[in-house]
Structure formats: structure tokens, C-alpha cells
Amino acid sequence: MRFESETEPKHWRPYGAPKQSKFQRLSKKHPFLLVGLPFLTAVIGGSFILLPSQTTKYEVRDKVMKQAPIRERENKKEGKRKEFNLQEEYFKMQARGQWGDWEPKRVERPPEDEPVFDRQG
């Protein structure tokens, strides 16, 4: 059993134990200042650093979206693209005879006695 005496150092460590660095000792005394504060600074600083790139990303997207109607109007003038009309497509399919020419068909299934999941394919 060991008794503390006045001659013994306050932070006694056993023989062979690694000596703590100054940072480790100070981080135990002031954990927020030496660990938490740098972490929060990195997170908040990173958000401010990334903010301009995100702003640029959204500005480019807005610019492209604003130019899209202009391009569509130009294509209509040139006759390149026709606006899609669902009702018109329905009547075209009816006129071609493609609407009612189909029959529901069952998919061929393996026999009941054949194991389905054990097959090597």
C-alpha cells in the first residue's frame, strides 16, 4: 500500500510508463480549448470556404434554366422540335391500329416438381 508524501511528485507515474506530452496534459485540463475549438473552427471555416463554390454551382444552374425556354423558342422557330401532346399521340396510335391489337399472354413457368432456386444458370 502506498501513502502520499510531501516529497512525492503530484503526477506520479509508474516506472516504464510513457511520458505524456505537453499537449496531452493540457488537453486533459482544457479539452474544449485544445480539441473542441479547433474542430469547430475547421467545420465553420470549411463551410465559409465551400460557400462560394456552392453559390457558383447554383448560379450556373439558374443560368441554364433561364436559357432553356429561349432555346425551345428558337427550336420552334426553326421547326426542329414539336411540343409533345398526349392526346394527339393517343389519336395517332388509334389511327395506326396499335391500340387494341394486343392480348395478355402468360409467361411459361417451370414445372412444379423442378426446384426453381437451386438451378445453376
Distance bins in CASP14 RR format, pairs under 12 A and 6 or more apart:
PFRMAT RR
TARGET T0000
AUTHOR 0000-0000-0000
RMODE 2
METHOD distances of the structure
MODEL  1
2 8 0 0 0 0 1 0 0 0 0 0 0
2 12 0 0 0 0 1 0 0 0 0 0 0
2 14 0 0 0 0 0 1 0 0 0 0 0
3 12 0 0 0 0 0 1 0 0 0 0 0
4 10 0 0 0 0 1 0 0 0 0 0 0
4 11 0 0 0 0 0 1 0 0 0 0 0
4 12 0 0 0 0 1 0 0 0 0 0 0
5 12 0 0 0 0 0 1 0 0 0 0 0
10 25 0 0 0 0 0 1 0 0 0 0 0
11 17 0 0 0 0 0 1 0 0 0 0 0
11 19 0 0 0 0 0 1 0 0 0 0 0
11 20 0 0 0 0 1 0 0 0 0 0 0
11 24 0 0 0 0 0 1 0 0 0 0 0
11 25 0 0 0 0 1 0 0 0 0 0 0
11 28 0 0 0 0 0 1 0 0 0 0 0
11 29 0 0 0 0 0 1 0 0 0 0 0
13 19 1 0 0 1 0 0 0 0 0 0 0
13 20 0 0 0 0 1 0 0 0 0 0 0
13 25 0 0 0 0 0 1 0 0 0 0 0
18 24 0 0 0 0 1 0 0 0 0 0 0
19 25 0 0 0 0 1 0 0 0 0 0 0
20 26 0 0 0 0 1 0 0 0 0 0 0
20 27 0 0 0 0 1 0 0 0 0 0 0
20 28 0 0 0 0 1 0 0 0 0 0 0
20 29 0 0 0 0 0 1 0 0 0 0 0
21 27 0 0 0 0 1 0 0 0 0 0 0
21 28 0 0 0 0 0 1 0 0 0 0 0
21 34 0 0 0 0 0 1 0 0 0 0 0
22 28 0 0 0 0 0 1 0 0 0 0 0
22 29 0 0 0 0 0 1 0 0 0 0 0
22 34 0 0 0 0 0 1 0 0 0 0 0
23 29 0 0 0 0 0 1 0 0 0 0 0
23 30 0 0 0 0 0 1 0 0 0 0 0
23 31 0 0 0 0 0 1 0 0 0 0 0
23 33 0 0 0 0 0 1 0 0 0 0 0
23 34 1 0 0 1 0 0 0 0 0 0 0
23 35 0 0 0 0 1 0 0 0 0 0 0
23 38 0 0 0 0 0 1 0 0 0 0 0
24 30 0 0 0 0 0 1 0 0 0 0 0
24 31 0 0 0 0 0 1 0 0 0 0 0
24 34 0 0 0 0 1 0 0 0 0 0 0
24 35 0 0 0 0 0 1 0 0 0 0 0
25 31 0 0 0 0 0 1 0 0 0 0 0
25 34 0 0 0 0 0 1 0 0 0 0 0
26 32 0 0 0 0 0 1 0 0 0 0 0
26 33 0 0 0 0 1 0 0 0 0 0 0
26 34 1 0 1 0 0 0 0 0 0 0 0
26 35 0 0 0 0 0 1 0 0 0 0 0
27 33 0 0 0 0 1 0 0 0 0 0 0
27 34 1 0 1 0 0 0 0 0 0 0 0
27 35 1 0 1 0 0 0 0 0 0 0 0
27 36 0 0 0 0 1 0 0 0 0 0 0
27 37 0 0 0 0 0 1 0 0 0 0 0
27 38 0 0 0 0 0 1 0 0 0 0 0
28 34 0 0 0 0 1 0 0 0 0 0 0
28 35 0 0 0 0 0 1 0 0 0 0 0
29 35 0 0 0 0 0 1 0 0 0 0 0
30 36 0 0 0 0 1 0 0 0 0 0 0
30 37 0 0 0 0 1 0 0 0 0 0 0
30 38 0 0 0 0 0 1 0 0 0 0 0
31 37 0 0 0 0 1 0 0 0 0 0 0
31 38 0 0 0 0 0 1 0 0 0 0 0
31 39 0 0 0 0 0 1 0 0 0 0 0
32 38 0 0 0 0 1 0 0 0 0 0 0
32 39 0 0 0 0 1 0 0 0 0 0 0
32 40 0 0 0 0 1 0 0 0 0 0 0
32 41 0 0 0 0 0 1 0 0 0 0 0
33 39 0 0 0 0 0 1 0 0 0 0 0
33 40 0 0 0 0 0 1 0 0 0 0 0
33 41 0 0 0 0 0 1 0 0 0 0 0
34 41 0 0 0 0 0 1 0 0 0 0 0
35 41 0 0 0 0 0 1 0 0 0 0 0
35 42 0 0 0 0 0 1 0 0 0 0 0
36 42 0 0 0 0 1 0 0 0 0 0 0
36 43 0 0 0 0 1 0 0 0 0 0 0
36 44 0 0 0 0 0 1 0 0 0 0 0
37 43 0 0 0 0 0 1 0 0 0 0 0
37 44 0 0 0 0 0 1 0 0 0 0 0
38 44 0 0 0 0 0 1 0 0 0 0 0
38 45 0 0 0 0 0 1 0 0 0 0 0
39 45 0 0 0 0 0 1 0 0 0 0 0
39 46 0 0 0 0 0 1 0 0 0 0 0
40 46 0 0 0 0 0 1 0 0 0 0 0
40 47 0 0 0 0 0 1 0 0 0 0 0
41 47 0 0 0 0 0 1 0 0 0 0 0
41 48 0 0 0 0 0 1 0 0 0 0 0
41 49 0 0 0 0 0 1 0 0 0 0 0
42 48 0 0 0 0 0 1 0 0 0 0 0
42 49 0 0 0 0 0 1 0 0 0 0 0
43 49 0 0 0 0 0 1 0 0 0 0 0
43 50 0 0 0 0 0 1 0 0 0 0 0
44 50 0 0 0 0 0 1 0 0 0 0 0
44 51 0 0 0 0 0 1 0 0 0 0 0
45 51 0 0 0 0 1 0 0 0 0 0 0
46 52 0 0 0 0 0 1 0 0 0 0 0
46 53 0 0 0 0 0 1 0 0 0 0 0
46 54 0 0 0 0 0 1 0 0 0 0 0
47 53 0 0 0 0 0 1 0 0 0 0 0
47 54 0 0 0 0 1 0 0 0 0 0 0
48 54 0 0 0 0 0 1 0 0 0 0 0
48 55 0 0 0 0 0 1 0 0 0 0 0
49 55 0 0 0 0 0 1 0 0 0 0 0
50 56 0 0 0 0 0 1 0 0 0 0 0
50 57 0 0 0 0 0 1 0 0 0 0 0
51 57 0 0 0 0 0 1 0 0 0 0 0
51 58 0 0 0 0 0 1 0 0 0 0 0
52 58 0 0 0 0 0 1 0 0 0 0 0
52 59 0 0 0 0 0 1 0 0 0 0 0
53 59 0 0 0 0 0 1 0 0 0 0 0
53 60 0 0 0 0 0 1 0 0 0 0 0
54 60 0 0 0 0 0 1 0 0 0 0 0
54 61 0 0 0 0 0 1 0 0 0 0 0
55 61 0 0 0 0 0 1 0 0 0 0 0
55 62 0 0 0 0 0 1 0 0 0 0 0
56 62 0 0 0 0 0 1 0 0 0 0 0
56 63 0 0 0 0 0 1 0 0 0 0 0
57 63 0 0 0 0 0 1 0 0 0 0 0
57 64 0 0 0 0 0 1 0 0 0 0 0
58 64 0 0 0 0 0 1 0 0 0 0 0
58 65 0 0 0 0 0 1 0 0 0 0 0
59 65 0 0 0 0 0 1 0 0 0 0 0
59 66 0 0 0 0 0 1 0 0 0 0 0
60 66 0 0 0 0 0 1 0 0 0 0 0
60 67 0 0 0 0 0 1 0 0 0 0 0
61 67 0 0 0 0 0 1 0 0 0 0 0
61 68 0 0 0 0 0 1 0 0 0 0 0
62 68 0 0 0 0 0 1 0 0 0 0 0
63 70 0 0 0 0 0 1 0 0 0 0 0
64 70 0 0 0 0 0 1 0 0 0 0 0
64 71 0 0 0 0 1 0 0 0 0 0 0
65 71 0 0 0 0 0 1 0 0 0 0 0
65 72 0 0 0 0 0 1 0 0 0 0 0
66 72 0 0 0 0 0 1 0 0 0 0 0
67 73 0 0 0 0 0 1 0 0 0 0 0
67 74 0 0 0 0 0 1 0 0 0 0 0
68 74 0 0 0 0 0 1 0 0 0 0 0
68 75 0 0 0 0 0 1 0 0 0 0 0
69 75 0 0 0 0 0 1 0 0 0 0 0
69 76 0 0 0 0 0 1 0 0 0 0 0
70 76 0 0 0 0 0 1 0 0 0 0 0
70 77 0 0 0 0 0 1 0 0 0 0 0
71 77 0 0 0 0 0 1 0 0 0 0 0
71 78 0 0 0 0 0 1 0 0 0 0 0
71 80 0 0 0 0 0 1 0 0 0 0 0
71 81 0 0 0 0 1 0 0 0 0 0 0
72 78 0 0 0 0 0 1 0 0 0 0 0
72 79 0 0 0 0 0 1 0 0 0 0 0
72 80 0 0 0 0 1 0 0 0 0 0 0
72 81 1 0 0 1 0 0 0 0 0 0 0
72 82 0 0 0 0 0 1 0 0 0 0 0
72 83 0 0 0 0 1 0 0 0 0 0 0
72 84 0 0 0 0 0 1 0 0 0 0 0
73 79 0 0 0 0 0 1 0 0 0 0 0
73 80 0 0 0 0 0 1 0 0 0 0 0
73 81 0 0 0 0 0 1 0 0 0 0 0
73 83 0 0 0 0 0 1 0 0 0 0 0
74 80 0 0 0 0 1 0 0 0 0 0 0
74 81 0 0 0 0 1 0 0 0 0 0 0
75 81 1 0 1 0 0 0 0 0 0 0 0
75 82 0 0 0 0 1 0 0 0 0 0 0
75 83 0 0 0 0 0 1 0 0 0 0 0
76 82 0 0 0 0 1 0 0 0 0 0 0
76 83 1 0 0 1 0 0 0 0 0 0 0
82 88 0 0 0 0 1 0 0 0 0 0 0
82 89 0 0 0 0 0 1 0 0 0 0 0
83 89 0 0 0 0 0 1 0 0 0 0 0
84 90 0 0 0 0 0 1 0 0 0 0 0
84 92 0 0 0 0 0 1 0 0 0 0 0
85 91 0 0 0 0 1 0 0 0 0 0 0
85 92 0 0 0 0 1 0 0 0 0 0 0
86 92 0 0 0 0 0 1 0 0 0 0 0
86 93 0 0 0 0 0 1 0 0 0 0 0
87 93 0 0 0 0 0 1 0 0 0 0 0
87 94 0 0 0 0 0 1 0 0 0 0 0
88 94 0 0 0 0 0 1 0 0 0 0 0
88 95 0 0 0 0 0 1 0 0 0 0 0
89 95 0 0 0 0 0 1 0 0 0 0 0
89 96 0 0 0 0 0 1 0 0 0 0 0
89 98 0 0 0 0 0 1 0 0 0 0 0
89 99 0 0 0 0 0 1 0 0 0 0 0
90 96 0 0 0 0 0 1 0 0 0 0 0
90 97 0 0 0 0 0 1 0 0 0 0 0
90 98 0 0 0 0 0 1 0 0 0 0 0
90 99 0 0 0 0 1 0 0 0 0 0 0
91 97 0 0 0 0 0 1 0 0 0 0 0
91 98 0 0 0 0 0 1 0 0 0 0 0
91 99 0 0 0 0 1 0 0 0 0 0 0
92 98 0 0 0 0 1 0 0 0 0 0 0
92 99 0 0 0 0 1 0 0 0 0 0 0
93 99 1 0 1 0 0 0 0 0 0 0 0
93 100 0 0 0 0 1 0 0 0 0 0 0
93 101 0 0 0 0 0 1 0 0 0 0 0
93 102 0 0 0 0 0 1 0 0 0 0 0
94 100 0 0 0 0 1 0 0 0 0 0 0
94 101 0 0 0 0 0 1 0 0 0 0 0
109 116 0 0 0 0 1 0 0 0 0 0 0
110 116 1 0 0 1 0 0 0 0 0 0 0
110 117 0 0 0 0 0 1 0 0 0 0 0
110 118 0 0 0 0 0 1 0 0 0 0 0
110 119 0 0 0 0 1 0 0 0 0 0 0
END
